[in-house]
Each structure stands twice: as C-alpha cells, then as structure tokens.
Amino acid sequence: MTRLPYPSKPPSKFSERKARSMLKCLGLTLPLCALITGCQTTNKRNACDGFAPFRPKLETTVYILQNDRLFANYVAAHNRLLSSLGCGK
C-alpha cells in the first residue's frame, strides 16, 4: 500500500454542517420549483389578443376624414396591420 505524500484530513465539523445546510436548501428548492412550474399557464398567446379593428359608423368616418386626417391615417394603418396579422375576422 502506497502512502500519499500529503495525508488527507478527515472532514471538519464545519464542512459537515455546511453540507447538511446545503442539502436542506436543496430539499426546499426542488419542491418550490415543482410548485412554480405547476402554476404556469398552458394557453398560447395570440398576436391579436387585446386588439380589435376600428369600425366607426359612416357619419363618424366622414367627420374624421374632414377634420382630422392624421387620426384617419392612424386608424387606417391600425386596421391594415390587424388585417395583415389575420385579426378581426
């Protein structure tokens, strides 16, 4: 049997305490992670969620076109974007 040049020391009380503490922490962490993953939603988010096309009445459309052309352009751009995403059908 060969001897090592530096004999190994037995583990100290401090390292045993630290190892137990780490195991306790790990023992608490794993169930908490499992609990958190159980709370995740499985619903897929849709790009259209929360958005709807603007469809004002004819009188409102005429008024907006005559008095606020910039807003009318924003409404048209909004509706085109939703249409390109396939929303509002």
GROMACS elastic network, one bead per residue, 0.5 to 0.9 nm:
[ bonds ]
;  ai    aj funct       b0    kb
    3     6     6  0.83146   500
    3     7     6  0.77583   500
    4     7     6  0.58728   500
    4     8     6  0.82841   500
    9    12     6  0.82318   500
   11    14     6  0.81276   500
   11    15     6  0.64053   500
   11    16     6  0.69814   500
   12    15     6  0.55242   500
   12    16     6  0.65746   500
   12    17     6  0.88320   500
   13    16     6  0.51520   500
   13    17     6  0.61579   500
   13    18     6  0.85646   500
   14    17     6  0.51429   500
   14    18     6  0.61214   500
   14    19     6  0.86019   500
   15    19     6  0.60406   500
   15    20     6  0.86089   500
   16    19     6  0.50870   500
   16    20     6  0.62769   500
   16    21     6  0.86037   500
   17    20     6  0.51963   500
   17    21     6  0.61570   500
   17    22     6  0.86357   500
   18    21     6  0.50249   500
   18    22     6  0.61514   500
   18    23     6  0.86311   500
   19    22     6  0.51099   500
   19    23     6  0.62384   500
   19    24     6  0.86995   500
   20    23     6  0.50752   500
   20    24     6  0.62284   500
   20    25     6  0.86213   500
   21    24     6  0.51207   500
   21    25     6  0.62125   500
   21    26     6  0.86001   500
   22    25     6  0.50068   500
   22    26     6  0.60801   500
   22    27     6  0.84215   500
   23    27     6  0.59231   500
   23    28     6  0.86152   500
   24    28     6  0.63215   500
   24    29     6  0.86002   500
   25    28     6  0.52067   500
   25    29     6  0.60783   500
   25    30     6  0.87834   500
   26    30     6  0.61872   500
   26    31     6  0.89392   500
   27    30     6  0.58915   500
   27    31     6  0.71859   500
   28    31     6  0.58899   500
   28    32     6  0.64518   500
   28    33     6  0.88657   500
   29    32     6  0.51806   500
   29    33     6  0.61322   500
   29    34     6  0.86512   500
   30    33     6  0.51738   500
   30    34     6  0.62753   500
   30    35     6  0.86611   500
   31    34     6  0.50053   500
   31    35     6  0.61208   500
   31    36     6  0.86430   500
   32    36     6  0.61504   500
   32    37     6  0.86489   500
   33    36     6  0.51109   500
   33    37     6  0.62098   500
   33    38     6  0.85897   500
   34    37     6  0.53024   500
   34    38     6  0.62922   500
   35    38     6  0.51782   500
   35    39     6  0.67272   500
   36    39     6  0.53143   500
   36    40     6  0.70840   500
   37    40     6  0.55691   500
   38    41     6  0.83839   500
   41    44     6  0.83741   500
   45    48     6  0.85568   500
   45    49     6  0.72299   500
   46    49     6  0.54038   500
   47    50     6  0.84960   500
   47    51     6  0.84346   500
   47    85     6  0.75526   500
   47    87     6  0.82263   500
   48    51     6  0.54529   500
   48    52     6  0.74917   500
   48    82     6  0.74201   500
   48    85     6  0.75466   500
   48    86     6  0.80543   500
   48    87     6  0.56208   500
   48    88     6  0.79763   500
   49    52     6  0.83474   500
   49    87     6  0.88965   500
   51    82     6  0.78819   500
   51    87     6  0.80197   500
   51    88     6  0.83015   500
   52    79     6  0.82516   500
   52    82     6  0.75371   500
   52    87     6  0.72917   500
   52    88     6  0.59341   500
   53    75     6  0.83539   500
   53    78     6  0.70802   500
   53    79     6  0.52021   500
   53    80     6  0.87216   500
   53    82     6  0.66682   500
   53    83     6  0.82500   500
   53    87     6  0.78685   500
   53    88     6  0.60905   500
   54    75     6  0.66530   500
   54    76     6  0.84038   500
   54    78     6  0.78871   500
   54    79     6  0.65839   500
   55    61     6  0.87406   500
   55    79     6  0.87793   500
   56    59     6  0.81175   500
   56    60     6  0.59426   500
   56    61     6  0.60756   500
   57    60     6  0.52771   500
   57    61     6  0.62203   500
   57    62     6  0.87758   500
   58    61     6  0.50502   500
   58    62     6  0.62396   500
   58    63     6  0.86412   500
   59    62     6  0.52466   500
   59    63     6  0.62306   500
   59    64     6  0.86911   500
   60    63     6  0.50817   500
   60    64     6  0.61050   500
   60    65     6  0.85435   500
   61    64     6  0.51924   500
   61    65     6  0.61138   500
   61    66     6  0.86327   500
   61    72     6  0.79641   500
   62    65     6  0.51684   500
   62    66     6  0.62227   500
   62    67     6  0.86402   500
   63    66     6  0.52312   500
   63    67     6  0.60453   500
   63    68     6  0.79798   500
   64    67     6  0.52201   500
   64    68     6  0.51246   500
   64    69     6  0.66109   500
   64    71     6  0.73377   500
   64    72     6  0.61652   500
   65    68     6  0.58607   500
   65    69     6  0.51869   500
   65    70     6  0.86182   500
   65    71     6  0.83092   500
   65    72     6  0.59722   500
   65    73     6  0.88340   500
   66    69     6  0.67626   500
   68    71     6  0.55350   500
   68    72     6  0.64502   500
   68    73     6  0.89092   500
   69    73     6  0.62492   500
   69    74     6  0.87533   500
   70    73     6  0.51213   500
   70    74     6  0.64025   500
   70    75     6  0.88022   500
   71    75     6  0.62269   500
   71    76     6  0.86104   500
   72    75     6  0.51137   500
   72    76     6  0.61900   500
   72    77     6  0.86137   500
   73    76     6  0.50708   500
   73    77     6  0.60834   500
   73    78     6  0.85021   500
   74    77     6  0.50886   500
   74    78     6  0.60369   500
   74    79     6  0.85750   500
   75    78     6  0.50742   500
   75    79     6  0.61835   500
   75    80     6  0.86018   500
   76    79     6  0.51575   500
   76    80     6  0.61201   500
   76    81     6  0.86302   500
   77    80     6  0.50577   500
   77    81     6  0.61468   500
   77    82     6  0.86669   500
   78    81     6  0.52161   500
   78    82     6  0.63278   500
   78    83     6  0.85898   500
   79    82     6  0.51757   500
   79    83     6  0.60388   500
   79    84     6  0.86028   500
   79    88     6  0.88716   500
   80    84     6  0.61187   500
   80    85     6  0.86511   500
   81    84     6  0.51319   500
   81    85     6  0.63262   500
   81    86     6  0.86786   500
   81    87     6  0.86535   500
   82    85     6  0.50698   500
   82    86     6  0.61874   500
   82    87     6  0.50461   500
   82    88     6  0.69370   500
   83    87     6  0.56192   500
   83    88     6  0.70580   500
   83    89     6  0.81534   500
   84    87     6  0.76119   500
   86    89     6  0.69615   500
